[in-house]
Amino acid sequence: MKMPNILTPVKTLDGAVQVIEAGADELYCAVTVPNAVHVLNRPEECCVQSYGELSKITAYARAHGIPTIATLELPFVAEFMAEQMEEHVYSLVDAGVEALIVGDVGQIQMVRRMGLDVPLHASTFLGAMNPEAVAWLRDMGVVRVVLERHVTIPEISEMVARADGVE
């Protein structure tokens, strides 16, 4: 039986070192968007504070065989924010993240339109609660789906059996 990965949030290099030493299989984080409109920024207590810090985290993690995933769960809600979000995505990829967690269908389309070859993981924000939703997300290019916490073990089993290439 395959054991699940331990996906651990981080916000500093020191935190990354600690959780990797404790056995984390993957890291994830949000990153503060410089000069962004408030809706694109999470509170300071849950974000890596700069792309430079993120680069240090990804380099350390990669040296230990651990991938780092960045979350884009906050949607951009107006066209004028799209350019800022695209710059943010490029900066995340340049800093070495191995995948992006997306919480908005528009983000999936934006990243694909940008031509980036970065795996996309669907956040619980996308509300996947059945095999049809997982198949739709797969068809949109998502490689991993984080299921809603309301999904039962039998429902998870059915979705896994029908996932067809999606984690």
C-alpha positions as CSV (number, residue, x, y, z in Angstrom):
1,M,0.0,0.0,0.0
2,K,1.4,3.4,-1.0
3,M,1.6,5.8,1.9
4,P,0.3,9.4,1.3
5,N,2.8,12.2,0.9
6,I,3.2,14.7,3.7
7,L,2.6,18.1,2.0
8,T,3.7,20.8,4.5
9,P,3.2,24.5,4.4
10,V,6.3,26.8,4.8
11,K,6.9,30.5,4.9
12,T,10.7,30.7,5.6
13,L,13.8,28.9,4.7
14,D,14.3,28.0,8.4
15,G,10.8,26.5,8.4
16,A,11.6,24.5,5.3
17,V,14.7,23.1,6.8
18,Q,12.8,22.0,9.9
19,V,10.0,20.3,8.1
20,I,12.3,18.6,5.6
21,E,14.4,17.2,8.6
22,A,11.1,16.1,10.1
23,G,10.2,14.0,7.0
24,A,8.1,16.2,4.8
25,D,7.7,14.8,1.2
26,E,6.6,18.1,-0.4
27,L,6.5,21.8,0.6
28,Y,3.9,24.4,-0.4
29,C,3.6,28.1,0.2
30,A,2.0,31.3,-0.9
31,V,4.2,34.2,-1.8
32,T,3.5,37.9,-1.1
33,V,2.9,39.6,-4.4
34,P,5.0,42.8,-4.5
35,N,2.9,46.0,-4.8
36,A,-0.2,44.0,-5.4
37,V,-3.8,45.1,-4.9
38,H,-4.9,43.7,-1.5
39,V,-7.0,40.9,-2.9
40,L,-3.9,39.3,-4.4
41,N,-2.0,39.2,-1.1
42,R,-2.5,37.0,1.8
43,P,-1.7,38.1,5.3
44,E,2.0,38.2,6.1
45,E,1.7,35.4,8.6
46,C,1.1,32.8,5.9
47,C,3.3,33.9,3.0
48,V,6.9,33.7,2.0
49,Q,7.9,37.3,1.9
50,S,9.9,37.5,-1.3
51,Y,10.8,35.6,-4.4
52,G,14.4,35.7,-3.2
53,E,13.4,33.8,0.0
54,L,11.3,31.4,-2.2
55,S,14.4,30.7,-4.3
56,K,16.4,29.8,-1.2
57,I,13.6,27.5,-0.1
58,T,13.3,25.7,-3.5
59,A,17.1,25.3,-3.8
60,Y,17.3,23.8,-0.4
61,A,14.3,21.5,-0.9
62,R,15.5,20.4,-4.4
63,A,18.9,19.5,-2.9
64,H,17.0,17.2,-0.6
65,G,14.8,15.7,-3.3
66,I,11.7,17.6,-2.1
67,P,9.5,19.5,-4.5
68,T,8.1,23.0,-3.7
69,I,4.6,23.9,-4.8
70,A,3.2,27.5,-4.8
71,T,-0.4,28.3,-4.3
72,L,-2.3,30.7,-6.5
73,E,-5.6,30.2,-4.6
74,L,-6.5,33.9,-4.5
75,P,-8.2,34.7,-7.8
76,F,-7.6,37.9,-9.8
77,V,-11.0,39.5,-10.0
78,A,-10.5,42.2,-12.6
79,E,-8.7,42.5,-15.9
80,F,-6.2,45.1,-14.6
81,M,-5.0,42.4,-12.1
82,A,-4.3,39.8,-14.8
83,E,-0.9,41.3,-15.8
84,Q,0.2,41.4,-12.1
85,M,-0.9,37.8,-11.6
86,E,1.0,36.7,-14.8
87,E,4.2,38.4,-13.5
88,H,3.7,36.7,-10.2
89,V,3.4,33.3,-11.9
90,Y,6.5,33.9,-14.0
91,S,8.4,34.9,-10.8
92,L,7.2,31.7,-9.0
93,V,8.4,29.5,-11.8
94,D,11.7,31.4,-12.1
95,A,12.2,30.9,-8.3
96,G,12.1,27.2,-8.9
97,V,8.6,26.0,-7.9
98,E,7.8,22.6,-9.4
99,A,4.0,23.0,-9.5
100,L,1.2,25.5,-8.9
101,I,-1.9,25.0,-6.8
102,V,-4.8,26.8,-8.5
103,G,-8.1,27.8,-7.0
104,D,-9.8,29.4,-10.0
105,V,-10.7,28.2,-13.5
106,G,-9.4,31.5,-14.9
107,Q,-6.0,30.7,-13.3
108,I,-5.8,27.4,-15.1
109,Q,-6.6,29.0,-18.4
110,M,-4.2,31.9,-17.7
111,V,-1.2,29.6,-16.9
112,R,-1.9,27.4,-20.0
113,R,-2.2,30.6,-22.2
114,M,1.2,31.7,-20.8
115,G,2.7,28.6,-22.3
116,L,4.3,27.4,-19.1
117,D,5.1,23.8,-18.7
118,V,4.3,23.6,-15.0
119,P,2.1,21.0,-13.4
120,L,-1.2,22.4,-12.0
121,H,-2.9,21.1,-8.9
122,A,-6.5,21.9,-8.2
123,S,-7.2,23.4,-4.8
124,T,-10.2,22.5,-2.7
125,F,-11.5,26.0,-3.8
126,L,-12.5,24.3,-7.1
127,G,-14.9,22.0,-5.3
128,A,-14.1,18.6,-6.8
129,M,-16.5,16.2,-5.1
130,N,-17.2,13.6,-7.8
131,P,-15.5,11.7,-10.6
132,E,-17.0,14.0,-13.2
133,A,-15.4,17.1,-11.6
134,V,-12.0,15.3,-11.4
135,A,-12.3,14.3,-15.1
136,W,-13.2,17.9,-16.1
137,L,-10.2,19.2,-14.2
138,R,-8.0,16.6,-15.8
139,D,-9.2,17.7,-19.2
140,M,-8.3,21.3,-18.3
141,G,-4.7,20.1,-17.7
142,V,-4.7,19.6,-14.0
143,V,-2.5,16.7,-12.8
144,R,-3.5,16.6,-9.1
145,V,-6.8,17.3,-7.4
146,V,-7.2,18.1,-3.8
147,L,-10.6,16.9,-2.8
148,E,-13.1,18.7,-0.6
149,R,-13.0,17.5,3.0
150,H,-16.7,16.5,2.7
151,V,-15.9,13.6,0.3
152,T,-16.3,10.2,2.0
153,I,-13.8,7.4,1.8
154,P,-16.0,5.3,-0.5
155,E,-16.3,8.4,-2.8
156,I,-12.6,8.9,-2.7
157,S,-12.1,5.3,-3.7
158,E,-14.4,5.7,-6.7
159,M,-12.7,8.9,-7.8
160,V,-9.2,7.3,-7.5
161,A,-10.4,4.3,-9.5
162,R,-11.7,6.6,-12.3
163,A,-9.0,9.3,-12.1
164,D,-7.2,8.2,-15.3
165,G,-3.9,9.9,-14.8
166,V,-4.8,12.4,-12.1
167,E,-3.4,12.2,-8.6
